[in-house]
Amino acid sequence: MKTEDLKKYVAELIGTFVLVLGGCGAAVLAGQYIGFLGIAFAFGLAVLVMVYAIGHISGCHINPAITVAMRVAGKITTKDTLFYIVFQCVGAILASAVLALIVTGQDGGYALTENGLAQNGYGSESTGGYSVLACFVTELVLTALFLFVIFASVRKGAPAGFAGLSIGLSLTLIHLISIPVTNTSVNPARSLGPALFSGEYAIGQLWLFIIAPIMGGILAALLWKHVFEEKEDNQEAT
């Protein structure tokens, strides 16, 4: 493996690690103090800072739905797509393991299978008790909107240096909308890590938070590619 490729993949691991530890960590460790608003900003700030930290290295996807969307839009290669997703998932799992280690060190103990790690859910496991259909639509539509912001923010001619702000704040907005519904995924890796430490019920519902965000990302990629993308920007990666 080339050194430059390894740098990209490790950057994706680190970025996803920061996103999950920062966002889910804020929810689990500080949620009672900062509320939904604080948690939403924690996720948004994690993405914002990582865009500026690793954007020039890997593009800062830190989300399999973004990576798949970029492949559909012809922005990255198939090889990078596969390695990005693997390293993103590893980063999310490592962050969840660190968070689990921290939270179970709380005086008096912490029941992971009872309280979880800010995992996503639908039905009885939804934050507000929303149905599987409502949660699926929420994740699909909000991921599509998130990807639209990303494509628009990194296009040629977009204001230089501001992509991190628009992407990070859009993720904050998405969390403000959907924390009460699904606890907000829009990112299969973010859902995978906490689910593995939160019991069988979380793993059993994981399918929705893989399929819906990826479908939303693909819809956004097709919309951008066939409606909004300028001809000179449409250079396929192979």
N, C-alpha and C positions, 0 to 999 in steps of 0.2 A: 504493500500500500504506500502510495506517495505521501511524503511528509505534509504537503499542502492539503491533501484530502483528509489525513488524520487530524490536522488542526481544525478543519471544518466540523468533523464529526464530534470531536471532543468539546468544541465550543457549543455545539447543540446539546450535548450532555450537561455541561455546566449551566447553560442558560435555562434548560428545563428544570434542573435541580433548584436553581434560584427561584424560578416561578412557583414551583410546588412548595418548597420550604417557606418562601415568603408569603404566598397567598394562603395556603392551607395552614401554615404555622400561625399566621395572624388570626385565622378563624378559630383554631383550636386553643391557642395559648392566650389570646387577647380578645376573643370575640365578645365576651361579656362586658368588656370595657369600651370597645370601639364600635360595636354594633355593625349592622350591614354596611353602612357608609364607609366605615374604616376598613372593613374587609374588601370592599369593592376597590378602594384606593390602593390597598396593599397589592392586589393582583395587577392593577393598572400600572403602579409604580415599578413592580418587578419587571414587567414587559418593557416599560419605558427605559429603564436603566440598562437592560440587557440589549436593547436595540442599539444604543450608543456604545456599549461595551463590545459586542460581538457581531454587530450588523455587518461590519466591513470584512469579517472573517467568513461567516457562514450565511449571512442574510438574516440571521436570528429568526428562524421559524419557530423553534421550541414548541412545536405543536404538529402532530401527524396530519391533522386536517389541513393545515397550511401547506405542508410539504406535498400532500397529494394534490391539492389545488394548483400548486406551482408546477407540478408535473403535467397535469391536465392542460394547463396554459402554455406548456412548452418552455418553462423558465429554467428547469433543472433536468438533469439526466436521470434515467431509471436507476442507475447505480447509486447516485447520491440520494435518491428518494428512499431506497431500501435502507441504506446505512443511516440516514438521518432519523428515520422512524425507530430503528433499533436503539440508537444512542439516546434519543429522546425518552424512550420508554425506560431505559436503564437509569437515566438521570432522575426521572420521576420516582422510580422505585427506591433509589438510593436516598432521595430527599424524604420520602415517606418513612423509610427505615430510621433515618436520623430523627425525624419528628416523633416517631413512636418511642424511640429511646429517651428522648427528652421528656415527653409527656408522662411516660410511665415512671419517671423519677419523681413525680409529684408526691409530696407528703400525704399519706393517706391512700395512695394508689390511684390508678386510672384504668378503667375497664375498656380496653380497645374494642372488643366485640359489642359492647353496650353503647359506648359513646362515639366510637369511630374516629376518623381523621379527616373530617370535612368531606366525606365521600358524597357522591351524587346519588340521587334516588328518585323514584316515581311512585305514585300510589301512596301507600302507607309510609313509605320512606321519603316521599317528597317533603320539602320544608313546609309547604302549606297544604299538603294533602292533595296535590293535583294529579289528574288521571295520566295514564301512560300516553294517551294521544296528545294531551296538552303539553306534556313534557317533551315529547318527540318533536312537536311543531315548534316549541320554544327553542330547542337546541338547534334544529335545522335552520330556522329563519335567522336567529341571532348569529350563528356561525357564518351564514351567507353574507349578512351585513358586515360582519367583522372582516371577512375576506375582501369584500368590496372596498372597504376603507384601506386595507393593506395594498391592494392593487393600485388604487388611486394615489396613495401616498408615496409609492416608490416608482411611479411611472416617470418617464422622461418628461421634463418640463415642470414637475412638481417642485414647490419651494424647497430649496436645498436645506438640509439640516433639521427639518421639522417632522420627519416621518415618525420618529420616536414619540413625539407629543401626540400626534393624531391617533396613532395605533394604541398607545397606552391609555389615552383618555377614552377611546372607543371601547376598550375592554372594561374600563371602569363603568361606563354607561351600561354595558351589557350586564355586568354583575348587579348593578342597581335594579335592573329590570328582572333578572332571573334568579337571584339568590332565593327569593321567596318561593320559587317554583321548583327548581331542580338542584339548588345550591350551586348552580352554574358550572357547566363543564366547558363547552365549545372547544374541547381539547381532549382527545382520547387518552393521551399520556397522563394528563392531570387527573383523569378519572381512574386510570389503571393503578397508579401508585397507591393512593389511599384505600382503594377497594381491597387490595391484597392484604391489608392489615385490619380490615374492618368487619370481617366475618363473611359467611356464605351468602347472606342476603345482599350485600353490596356487590359481590362477585356475580351473583345471579342476575342483577340488574345492569351489569356493565355493558351488555350488548347495545343498549340504547345510546349510551354515551360514547360508543365507538361509531356506530352506523350513522346516527343523526348528524353529528358534526362533520363527518367525512362527506355525506351527501350534501350538506349545506355548502361545504367548501367547493365541491365539484360544480354545483349550480352557479356559484359566484364566478368560478374560473371560466365556465362556458359563457356566461353573460359578459364577462369582461373581454374574453377572447373574440367573441363574435359581434359585439355591439360597441364597446368602448375603446378597444385597443387600437392605437394608431398603426398603420401599415409598417412604418419603419421600426416599430418596437417588436413586431411579430417575428422573432427569430427563434426557431425551435431548437431546444437542447436535445441531444440524442443519447 
